[in-house]
Amino acid sequence: MDEDDQFEGSYGDLSPEEQTKLLILIKGLGCFVMDPVTNSELYEKGSSCLENLKEIQSWITNDEAFGKLVALQLAAWNFIAGELLPLITNYRDDKPIVFETLKLLTTLTLPISPSSTPHYFSHLSHLQVAKESFLVRDVVATFISFFAEPVSHPSLDEFDMVLIELLLTLFRNFIVIP
């Protein structure tokens, strides 16, 4: 899929200005580049990646009604599979990026109910696509390594405990998606 095609489609609930701002934040996370050595595509984070992850998270969490619209639009744009999973698998050793990406993934995959949005079935369909993209071997291996590293320590610090909690919540979120 062409990168620009990924961001086609709209539910019409976000204004064109809001969609443009959201797209700018997404584009600032990074992009795919061709690795001349391996001749394969790699996800390269942008210079404002961390700040943009936090900003997108704030768009979703600061206002519940608006946040649902943002989450639905991100789902329609295949944001999880197209941006977040490549980011976290390529930058698995960058703790701030991993942490913020996990927070965003967990928020975007929270269970939804038919009464929570008029676009329930569309949103559910997008979540099912995200769940499928999560089940790719490299992605699963990356997330398992996030568990393995902290539990190998004799004692867990606060960051490790929060990381494990986020991972367990994320796994729970994916499990409840039919």
Buried (B, 14 or more C-beta within 10 A) or exposed (E): EEEEEBBEEEBEBBEEEBBEBBEEBBBBBBBBEEEEEEEEEEBBBBEBBBBBBBBBBEBBBEEEEBBBBBBBBBBBBBBBBBBBBBBBBBBBEBEEBBBBBBBBBBBBBBEBEEEEBEBBEBBBEBBEBBBEBBEEEEBEEBBEEBBEEBEEEEEEEEEBEBBBEBBEBBBEBBEEBE
